[in-house]
Amino acid sequence: MTETPYSVGEGPATRVSLSLPEGTAEAIRQRVGKREFSAFITAAVERELRGQILDEYLADYERRKGPVSEQDQERARQIFDEVFTEEGQWPAVS
């Protein structure tokens, strides 16, 4: 049996157990309501994963090539935005 590799934000929903401080859970409920609680948590976790993926890539790049100039950082942002806007997806988490 072969596992299908899903990218961040893809694949069927799966039920997981999650523990949060009550104050945090209540703040989420007040902000988005009970019915949108899972969607809110999903979006927050996906943002964190994507940020970590980008941080890991940048750290690896800088280890191999040295620091990235401000000009190159801006160009990379433009390219990144274009690619992911067009394709509408993120790379799979490794």
ChimeraX commands (.cxc) that place a marker at each C-alpha (Angstrom):
marker #1 position 0.00,0.00,0.00 radius 0.5
marker #1 position 1.46,3.37,-1.08 radius 0.5
marker #1 position 0.89,6.49,0.99 radius 0.5
marker #1 position -0.19,9.58,-0.93 radius 0.5
marker #1 position 2.05,12.51,0.03 radius 0.5
marker #1 position -0.17,15.48,0.80 radius 0.5
marker #1 position 1.07,19.05,0.81 radius 0.5
marker #1 position 0.19,21.49,3.56 radius 0.5
marker #1 position -3.54,22.16,3.32 radius 0.5
marker #1 position -4.32,19.10,1.17 radius 0.5
marker #1 position -5.87,15.71,1.80 radius 0.5
marker #1 position -8.94,14.51,3.61 radius 0.5
marker #1 position -9.74,15.86,7.06 radius 0.5
marker #1 position -8.57,13.73,9.95 radius 0.5
marker #1 position -9.71,13.98,13.54 radius 0.5
marker #1 position -6.99,14.77,16.10 radius 0.5
marker #1 position -7.04,15.51,19.79 radius 0.5
marker #1 position -5.82,18.96,20.77 radius 0.5
marker #1 position -5.31,20.51,24.19 radius 0.5
marker #1 position -5.36,24.30,24.57 radius 0.5
marker #1 position -5.49,26.57,27.57 radius 0.5
marker #1 position -9.17,27.35,28.26 radius 0.5
marker #1 position -8.57,31.08,27.81 radius 0.5
marker #1 position -7.14,30.49,24.34 radius 0.5
marker #1 position -9.97,28.17,23.35 radius 0.5
marker #1 position -12.57,30.66,24.58 radius 0.5
marker #1 position -10.89,33.54,22.73 radius 0.5
marker #1 position -11.06,31.49,19.51 radius 0.5
marker #1 position -14.74,30.62,20.09 radius 0.5
marker #1 position -15.57,34.28,20.70 radius 0.5
marker #1 position -13.71,35.37,17.57 radius 0.5
marker #1 position -14.95,32.76,15.09 radius 0.5
marker #1 position -17.77,30.86,16.77 radius 0.5
marker #1 position -18.01,27.21,17.70 radius 0.5
marker #1 position -18.63,25.99,14.14 radius 0.5
marker #1 position -15.46,27.60,12.70 radius 0.5
marker #1 position -13.14,26.56,15.53 radius 0.5
marker #1 position -11.43,23.76,13.58 radius 0.5
marker #1 position -11.00,25.93,10.47 radius 0.5
marker #1 position -9.34,28.63,12.58 radius 0.5
marker #1 position -6.91,26.14,14.16 radius 0.5
marker #1 position -6.18,24.58,10.74 radius 0.5
marker #1 position -5.35,27.97,9.20 radius 0.5
marker #1 position -3.09,28.89,12.13 radius 0.5
marker #1 position -1.21,25.59,11.98 radius 0.5
marker #1 position -0.80,25.83,8.20 radius 0.5
marker #1 position 0.65,29.35,8.53 radius 0.5
marker #1 position 3.12,28.10,11.13 radius 0.5
marker #1 position 4.17,25.10,9.00 radius 0.5
marker #1 position 4.64,27.27,5.92 radius 0.5
marker #1 position 6.72,29.72,7.93 radius 0.5
marker #1 position 8.90,26.90,9.23 radius 0.5
marker #1 position 9.35,25.49,5.72 radius 0.5
marker #1 position 10.49,28.89,4.48 radius 0.5
marker #1 position 12.81,29.41,7.45 radius 0.5
marker #1 position 14.41,25.99,6.91 radius 0.5
marker #1 position 14.90,26.64,3.21 radius 0.5
marker #1 position 16.46,30.05,3.83 radius 0.5
marker #1 position 18.80,28.69,6.53 radius 0.5
marker #1 position 19.90,25.90,4.19 radius 0.5
marker #1 position 20.42,28.32,1.30 radius 0.5
marker #1 position 22.49,30.69,3.46 radius 0.5
marker #1 position 24.64,27.78,4.73 radius 0.5
marker #1 position 25.37,26.82,1.13 radius 0.5
marker #1 position 25.60,30.25,-0.55 radius 0.5
marker #1 position 26.07,32.86,2.18 radius 0.5
marker #1 position 23.79,35.72,3.28 radius 0.5
marker #1 position 21.01,36.87,0.95 radius 0.5
marker #1 position 21.13,40.56,-0.01 radius 0.5
marker #1 position 18.09,42.82,0.46 radius 0.5
marker #1 position 17.71,43.09,-3.31 radius 0.5
marker #1 position 17.74,39.31,-3.71 radius 0.5
marker #1 position 15.26,38.94,-0.84 radius 0.5
marker #1 position 12.80,41.29,-2.56 radius 0.5
marker #1 position 13.17,39.48,-5.88 radius 0.5
marker #1 position 12.64,36.14,-4.15 radius 0.5
marker #1 position 9.44,37.46,-2.54 radius 0.5
marker #1 position 8.13,38.51,-5.94 radius 0.5
marker #1 position 8.94,35.15,-7.53 radius 0.5
marker #1 position 7.53,33.25,-4.55 radius 0.5
marker #1 position 4.28,35.21,-4.67 radius 0.5
marker #1 position 3.92,34.66,-8.43 radius 0.5
marker #1 position 4.61,30.93,-8.31 radius 0.5
marker #1 position 2.31,30.12,-5.42 radius 0.5
marker #1 position -0.44,32.41,-6.64 radius 0.5
marker #1 position -0.40,30.69,-10.04 radius 0.5
marker #1 position -0.15,27.14,-8.71 radius 0.5
marker #1 position -2.27,27.64,-5.62 radius 0.5
marker #1 position -0.31,25.12,-3.59 radius 0.5
marker #1 position 2.62,24.75,-1.22 radius 0.5
marker #1 position 5.40,22.19,-1.29 radius 0.5
marker #1 position 4.92,19.01,0.72 radius 0.5
marker #1 position 6.29,19.01,4.25 radius 0.5
marker #1 position 9.39,16.85,4.43 radius 0.5
marker link #1:1,2 radius 0.2
marker link #1:2,3 radius 0.2
marker link #1:3,4 radius 0.2
marker link #1:4,5 radius 0.2
marker link #1:5,6 radius 0.2
marker link #1:6,7 radius 0.2
marker link #1:7,8 radius 0.2
marker link #1:8,9 radius 0.2
marker link #1:9,10 radius 0.2
marker link #1:10,11 radius 0.2
marker link #1:11,12 radius 0.2
marker link #1:12,13 radius 0.2
marker link #1:13,14 radius 0.2
marker link #1:14,15 radius 0.2
marker link #1:15,16 radius 0.2
marker link #1:16,17 radius 0.2
marker link #1:17,18 radius 0.2
marker link #1:18,19 radius 0.2
marker link #1:19,20 radius 0.2
marker link #1:20,21 radius 0.2
marker link #1:21,22 radius 0.2
marker link #1:22,23 radius 0.2
marker link #1:23,24 radius 0.2
marker link #1:24,25 radius 0.2
marker link #1:25,26 radius 0.2
marker link #1:26,27 radius 0.2
marker link #1:27,28 radius 0.2
marker link #1:28,29 radius 0.2
marker link #1:29,30 radius 0.2
marker link #1:30,31 radius 0.2
marker link #1:31,32 radius 0.2
marker link #1:32,33 radius 0.2
marker link #1:33,34 radius 0.2
marker link #1:34,35 radius 0.2
marker link #1:35,36 radius 0.2
marker link #1:36,37 radius 0.2
marker link #1:37,38 radius 0.2
marker link #1:38,39 radius 0.2
marker link #1:39,40 radius 0.2
marker link #1:40,41 radius 0.2
marker link #1:41,42 radius 0.2
marker link #1:42,43 radius 0.2
marker link #1:43,44 radius 0.2
marker link #1:44,45 radius 0.2
marker link #1:45,46 radius 0.2
marker link #1:46,47 radius 0.2
marker link #1:47,48 radius 0.2
marker link #1:48,49 radius 0.2
marker link #1:49,50 radius 0.2
marker link #1:50,51 radius 0.2
marker link #1:51,52 radius 0.2
marker link #1:52,53 radius 0.2
marker link #1:53,54 radius 0.2
marker link #1:54,55 radius 0.2
marker link #1:55,56 radius 0.2
marker link #1:56,57 radius 0.2
marker link #1:57,58 radius 0.2
marker link #1:58,59 radius 0.2
marker link #1:59,60 radius 0.2
marker link #1:60,61 radius 0.2
marker link #1:61,62 radius 0.2
marker link #1:62,63 radius 0.2
marker link #1:63,64 radius 0.2
marker link #1:64,65 radius 0.2
marker link #1:65,66 radius 0.2
marker link #1:66,67 radius 0.2
marker link #1:67,68 radius 0.2
marker link #1:68,69 radius 0.2
marker link #1:69,70 radius 0.2
marker link #1:70,71 radius 0.2
marker link #1:71,72 radius 0.2
marker link #1:72,73 radius 0.2
marker link #1:73,74 radius 0.2
marker link #1:74,75 radius 0.2
marker link #1:75,76 radius 0.2
marker link #1:76,77 radius 0.2
marker link #1:77,78 radius 0.2
marker link #1:78,79 radius 0.2
marker link #1:79,80 radius 0.2
marker link #1:80,81 radius 0.2
marker link #1:81,82 radius 0.2
marker link #1:82,83 radius 0.2
marker link #1:83,84 radius 0.2
marker link #1:84,85 radius 0.2
marker link #1:85,86 radius 0.2
marker link #1:86,87 radius 0.2
marker link #1:87,88 radius 0.2
marker link #1:88,89 radius 0.2
marker link #1:89,90 radius 0.2
marker link #1:90,91 radius 0.2
marker link #1:91,92 radius 0.2
marker link #1:92,93 radius 0.2
marker link #1:93,94 radius 0.2
view
